[in-house]
């Protein structure tokens, strides 16, 4: 037996916090998983956050979508186990610890002690774990944080080592010396996907520099946006097939501003096609030169002492490079071998000297130039230009042609926000270019939401994939498990047991090593202390790198299970994963590294479905930041509107992949519109159900025997639920939830419940009343199940009261594919699924009829507004002209339109008259000066219909002018006492017109009824203000002055509607302490007494 209890006012926050305790005590999350233990698995992979920073509103958005899909699939009968995860290595952790301990360089860290630093890192990753747990629990994101995977744990690191060994054995992991993006502040290089996370638009100086040729009177012009690299210049690259021009300066330009310039008669060489963009002087072209003829020419170094020539024969010469273009610059590329990828490759090819002019701290090394030595390079752009101009220095005098501000996107450190430098250095790489085609093939098989991210943003990234610079010159991370001897021989260790075996082998060869127990800490400096032995008997030291922390999270699908060392083989049944979800920025981060690792290690995709979320911005579309003061604290909303409203707002605000402009007002509106409305419908049902001791299991009310209104709302629920499910399936959660909210607010609350109130007010038992209770019960139960994945709190409270069971173990109304025989997360038998659906019957014809009825009701309200007739004043009659047969709805329409009766009419002319106007453009050329007189005669004709008939028959002549139909404009207007409007039903060729006409004439009978309705509404509102129970009786006093006669039958009606046991009416002057209002000049006062 399930008898719903009455409900009070909604206290969302109190409801949610109480329910959290209930869930915890009952183990509801665990029960929801256990209930599907026999279901097909649906594998979700949690993207691991770092717990050394507080969670923000953007984390709530991502977790809402993760939870939504997992709850939905669980209700569909799938086994959805949700393992939490923590990302605990890498720069995000190290930088926070460095700030706290004031260790702002690698040297400071090593002086402090690597072990002590890493211990501090290990501890810091749990700084905000409790804050993350509290936020996760409060928003009802159900994920197992009691048994999470943690990237710092030995089991996880060992699996990462195993993966690296697979890459090493496949010759996909290699050591190289390349130019890499490098951050002096963190002292480490970055991979291309990390660089992509940190681009910023900046305005910086760019310079056009003159390189003086040796044994030639000309200078070659080159352009660079990084003046700090000029001291490292050792070559100039030209396109061999590009046409260059030797120009002689004829005269200086007028209004020259800025430093630099050129003297009259000075000769400059640059690409001919770029002369107009670059030169500010008037010049004459002396000759055109192919780039190939410039190759080999020598020029004077800009900074002669900065780079030693060594044994290079090509230093400070012009070089051929087919990658030089004329899209910008001068067609000549300044080449600093150690600070550009193309520069380095060209330098290695032709034998340019490879020496650094900048150290690892980002400062110029000593000996470059007295004004530059020891200074941070990004602060020296102005000094470099001064040196080139020749101020206070004879070297390079007059070598600056011009400077220009340059607005461009420049990479910045994704953790410190400092500009990166490109720097030639040793690093370890994963040969992603070797598996490019497999990456693209696997990506094609992923179901992306939206699909254009997979094909566009992510696909483009893969099409231009570069080898992954995977090593970092840092301390806290997964150590690179590669040992190397002085001859370059290498070993890659793939497990603790392998490490133990190699240590034992080294010990046997006479090398001293510390103990290597089964629980050896796989971190620096512990693993650094092990010296192995090569096959040639030489000592091998570990390469002093840790791994890119994105590699750690990229290993999550298997490392979370300690694969391949997991005896339960959990990984085998959970790969590839079915669903991942993170922000769109992860196309350059986790989405990529997951695919990169799975492709290189398993030759397999890592995931089947990926939801890529848009960025979260403030209400004005600006990025949230502490400096702007526009960061939203999710707890503000959790503690005010509750997590339900916050989550629902996030989902309905827009498509998940679009940027979300988070507006706190939107959360408040969502609470009021969606959740208060639903609660009021629920309260309406259970309050009357409690009064009537309604038990849905103890009575029956076959749907086919219920009223049209009941059958319509149930059919509408069926249609909405189907559409909602389709929206979920197609990732259009926003549209699905908006449609469901519209159903709740407009179909259910504003129409069905409003139309059904009288049915439940009746104290007598009846089949119609029982049908209404069953209908409301069935609707609310289904709605709870539909809403539960998005906003899981309030609907669980409702569902428990209606059914005695939590909604989170209930079945999805459209069926449970996960529970059907032979189902997988990708395929199932649709017929079997249909047999598990729990939806009411569908009747599309009934839905279309009710849609027209509601549209007519709305049309009636508009007619009254246009006619300035208040809604509560009845009309004697209304007519439906044309359209389908709506006879079964006439009583309903009488109430909605507030008319005494409804009739059907076929001829609209009964209610309208013809009004003729003149088409002056057509008539004036023939009527000339008489046109206005003719127009007045037509307008004032006493029988407009007869006149129109004469015009159409060709027998109308006025003032000697024959009037034809094109001379007049025919308008229709309602006859006196009527108001009408016409609506269009259907679309295209199926469209038809239906008109509604209302009688606007008043009678004493109608005026009395209208006054009674106005008085009743005020008294009902007062009852609500007094918080009276539904069944409570009242006494009422009413004073009426200057009003129509209030007939006795209407006075009795007021008493009945307001549950007044005693009601008095008077035309005396009312007391001062009463409620009062005016209606069309009538003065009404009233007072309500609770009995």
Protein Blocks (a to p, Z undefined) as FASTA:
>chain_A
ZZddddddddfklmmmmmmmmmmmnommmmmmmmmmmpccdddddddddfkbccdfklmm
mmmmmmmmmmmmmmnopacdddddddfedjklmmmmmmmnopabfklmmmnopklmmmmm
mmmmmmmmmmmmmmmmmnopacdfklccdfkbmklmmmmmmmmmmmmmnopaccdddddd
ddfklopacdfklmmmmgccddddddddddddehiabdcddddfblklmmmpcbdcddfk
bccdddddfbdcehiaceedddehiacdddfklmmmmpmcdcddfbdcdfklmgopacdd
fblmlpcgkjafkgoiacddfkbcckbcjopacddfklcfklmmmmmmnopacddfbdfk
opacehiamklgopafklmmmmmmmmmnopaiaghphkafbdcdddddddddfklopacd
ddddddddddfklmmmmmmmmmmmpccddfklmmmmmmmmmmmcccddfbdcdfbdcddf
bdcdfkopacddfbfklmmmmmmmmmmnopacddddfklccbdfklmmpccddfkopacd
ddfbdcdfklmmmmmmmmmnopakbfnlmmmmmcccfbdcddfklmmmmmmmmmmmmmmm
nopafbfbdcdddddddfkopacdfklopaccfklmmmmnopklmmmmmmmnpcfkbccd
ddfklmmmmmmmmmmmmmmmmmmmmmmmmmnopafklpccdfklmcfklmmmmmmmmmmm
mmmmmmmmnopamlmmmmmmmmmmmmmmmmmmmmmmmmmmpmbdcfklmmmmmmmmmmmm
mmmmmmmmmmmmlmmmmmmmmnopafklcccfkbpfklpghiafkbccfklmmmmpccdd
ddfklmmmmmmmmmmmmmmmmmmmmnopafklccfbdcdeejidfklmmmmmmmmnopab
dcddfblklmpccdddddfklmmmmnmmmmmmmmmmmmmpmblmlmmmmmmnopaceehi
acdfklpccdddddehiacddddedehjlpccddddddfbdcfklmmmmmmmmmmmmmmm
mmmmnopafklccddddddehiacddfklmmmmmmmnopabdcddfbdcdfkbccddeeh
iacddddddZZ
